[in-house]
Amino acid sequence: MQYKVLLINPNMSGLLDEEKELAARGLKIVAASNFDEALEYLKKDGTIHALLTEWELITEQRKARKISGREMINEFLKIRYDINIFLYTNERNAQKVLNGENLNGYFYKGDRDFDDIAVKIKAEFINSKFRAPFFEKLVEYSKKASDAWHTPGHASGYSVKNSPWMSDYFNFFGQNLFTSDISVSVPMLDSLLHPKGVIKDAQELAARAFGARRTFFSTNGTSTSNKILLQTLIKPGESVILDRNCHKSVHYGIIISGAEPIYLMPSVNNKYGIFGPVPKARIIETMDKAIEMSKKVKVLFLTNCTYDGLIYDIADIVKEAHKRGIKVIVDEAWFGYARFHYEFYPCAMASGADYATQSTHKTMSAFSQASMIHVNDPDFEQIEDFFMENLNMHTSTSPQYPMIASLDAARKQMALEGFTLLSRSLEMSESLTKAVNSLKKFRVLELKDLISDEIKNDRVRLDKTKLTIDVSQTGMTAREIEHILSNKYNIQIEKTTFNTISILITIGATQSKINRLYFALENIEKNSGNSAAQSKGKILNHFKLTLSPMRFRPRYAFFYCTGEKIMLKDAKERVSTAMIVPYPPGIPLLVPGQLITAEIIEILDFYRDYGVEIHGLNNGEISVMKSEEEEELTRRGINIKDVLF
């Protein structure tokens, strides 16, 4: 599909002439005469990739009825961050107008050089969006069919494709996968651990697309990306403030880095077993309290959006952290596409966060484990060498090149059609929501259902591509619904709580899939008979995410203590050396170094009685510190003064 150029000119007579001239040079033009009309085009047409505009436009949205300069450009970017904007003006002094910020080029109307305009727009489109340098080079190399006298051992698939035992393995994955699975011995494909060629080019394009100063590809998921950043930014004994409801990789990153965690209690919706954002006031209060206590706070670590699609007012939180000299890392594993649609504005990078980790594989078209680390930290160059050491420490020296290519290709897709794909996903979400809500025993939860009172004034929003469906009126548990969907209808959902199921409407969703899910839920409802609403809410009302005191930094509890196994019932007032995680909801009740209280024991017993899967608790036994280990760490001054909110 040919991309379009939006031409904005208040002079309608001139507009027709310019449109004709540019169209004659191969550009597909959409014309607008004012700011409001231009915004509507950008909202509706994802194939528009370039914008030619005067420096001042007429608008009905402002009292002054005109909008100009940086304000105008920023309004365009709020709708389409991916748009290439060119100033096309009678103003001779471009520096006087905008100082070149957020612009891809400048053209003076008096020149009437339409050839130059067409060439520059085409070049910018190709160079910033259309190229996928690593993927293209990998395809080129694979087609050469070079004799491989290097790793990997399958040698472009020759070890298996003619094997009487293994040809099915080759046939399933296909020739292209094997010929593109190559060694780091191939110079033309660059090195992920020291990029200077096509990987460097691909990462620079990704940084531009995602609005970062720098971007680095990660081939072991956002889990490893989180560990790399924590190990880079925090020295042993320094502190990180983090949401207790973060991914377990962050807790493991705390262990590796030797940091002192200061946990933030998230908001909790006990009715549905959903953990939301940390209240904004609690974040600010905790930062101030930690600084007052002379904690060496280096990082605030938050997850945005949450697993259930709850979106922080992240820009305001970043601003408050920066006021206090604290760097901000945002785990955007479930929100990597946020830059490409105004419905999700702003993403972490646009909000001024210093770092963001993104699971490109979770929400875009990359292969599993393919992720990105985005950098916006103005001080990054001072620690870049140390960052690269940590990246090398956690990255295989034999990364899978098809995975790297998938990152390059996924970035290209989002730059070219991310807005269109996300608009379609939102439309499908709205359609499915209406269909499900037409049933009597299923209901898609709204923002007001998902958040608790403590965050209702925090400007929290909901990512509508993540649907949480209340199934309590069916008389079945969510796990039972999940089992029926999987085994009877071949439908796999994302997750469950006790009384909800979660559906992701990704950019790969289709109308057929939407309809099949609706028909399955409709049939489940019909076959549920007159079953009464299930009462599993008792479990959720009983559950409380506890923040019992941290006695020792997790690193020391994990690495320095051999510990001992004792029965859970005997563990009161002992210190855990392992991470104890009930599923659902999947939030650690204990991390290494945390005190085991009577409340925690009661909750774990309650969960176990209901058959809840509990990671870290085996046969009723839990791993705790020996008393002499507690004494030794205390003698060495390893114990910590906890900050609890």
Secondary structure, 3 states (H helix, E strand, C coil): CCCEEEEECCCHHHHHHHHHHHHCCCCEEEEECCHHHHHHHHHHCCCEEEEEECCEEECCCCCCCEEEHHHHHHHHHHHCCCCEEEEEECCCCHHHHHCCCCCCEEEEHHHCCHHHHHHHHHHHHHHHHHCCHHHHHHHHHHHHCCCCCCCCCCCCCCCCCCCCCCHHHHHHHCHHHHHHCCCCCCHHHCCCCCCCCHHHHHHHHHHHHHCCCEEEEECCHHHHHHHHHHHHHCCCCCEEEEECCCCHHHHHHHHHHCCEEEEECCCEECCCCEECCCCHHHHHHHHHHHHHCCCCEEEEEEECCCCCCEECCHHHHHHHHHHCCCEEEEECCCCCCHHHCHHHCCCCCCCCCCEEEECHHHHCCCCCCCEEEEECCCCHHHHHHHHHHHHHHHCCCCCCHHHHHHHHHHHHHHHHHHHHHHHHHHHHHHHHHHHHHCCCCCEECCHHHHCCHHHCCCCCEECCCEEEEECHHHCCCHHHHHHHHHHHHCCCCCEECCCEEEEECCCCCCHHHHHHHHHHHHHHHHHCCCCCCCCCHHHHHHCCCCCCCECECHHHHHHCCCCEEEEHHHCCCCEECCCEEEECCCCCCECCCEECCHHHHHHHHHHHHCCCEEECCECCEEEECCHHHHHHHHHCCCECCCCCC
